[in-house]
């Protein structure tokens, strides 16, 4: 069974600085998707970034980028120029590529606080 | 605007009652999902549906039921058999394309058992 582990329950960063959130996963599959979702205090789950495992190039979305290390089964999220609005719970998630269920498997989350 | 709506935002249930959570989407997505979120945990899949009139159990389906009579709607009923229903419930939808499947979420419903 696939598992997703986020080992940092809480993190803090100063506004305008850079922070990296860690995520590791365990799977025997070779093709899959990885996601980072953001859940602000409103509790709306918002997609931040997506990575296809077959792509070697790391995904980027504006200030958000990932470091995808397939052999190490690691998928970290880097937030550059942190803003107060980035304060949220961040979840890493895994989905099997072409699987029957398209089920997302989530980690337990990292609570990020951006300090002014 | 296109999106996913959930209602109500807050719901209170007495012991022994069944309650139904609404989820509607106008994104023309084929697949819909229900997740449960508890404090300190990630989301766990309750039920999912990839097409109208068809749905499958997820990891924690006991005490829940669903229907999918319309493409746009996927209501979740929390029955009295669910032993610990107090949680935050999130509905999601995605295009039914197994190779480009990104799920988008509604705003959620907070259910509290009195």
Boltz contact constraints between the chains, C-beta under 6 A:
constraints:
  - contact:
      token1: [A, 43]
      token2: [B, 108]
      max_distance: 6.0
  - contact:
      token1: [A, 44]
      token2: [B, 107]
      max_distance: 6.0
  - contact:
      token1: [A, 45]
      token2: [B, 105]
      max_distance: 6.0
  - contact:
      token1: [A, 91]
      token2: [B, 42]
      max_distance: 6.0
  - contact:
      token1: [A, 98]
      token2: [B, 98]
      max_distance: 6.0
  - contact:
      token1: [A, 98]
      token2: [B, 99]
      max_distance: 6.0
  - contact:
      token1: [A, 102]
      token2: [B, 101]
      max_distance: 6.0
  - contact:
      token1: [A, 103]
      token2: [B, 45]
      max_distance: 6.0
  - contact:
      token1: [A, 106]
      token2: [B, 42]
      max_distance: 6.0
  - contact:
      token1: [A, 106]
      token2: [B, 43]
      max_distance: 6.0
  - contact:
      token1: [A, 107]
      token2: [B, 42]
      max_distance: 6.0
  - contact:
      token1: [A, 108]
      token2: [B, 41]
      max_distance: 6.0
  - contact:
      token1: [A, 108]
      token2: [B, 42]
      max_distance: 6.0
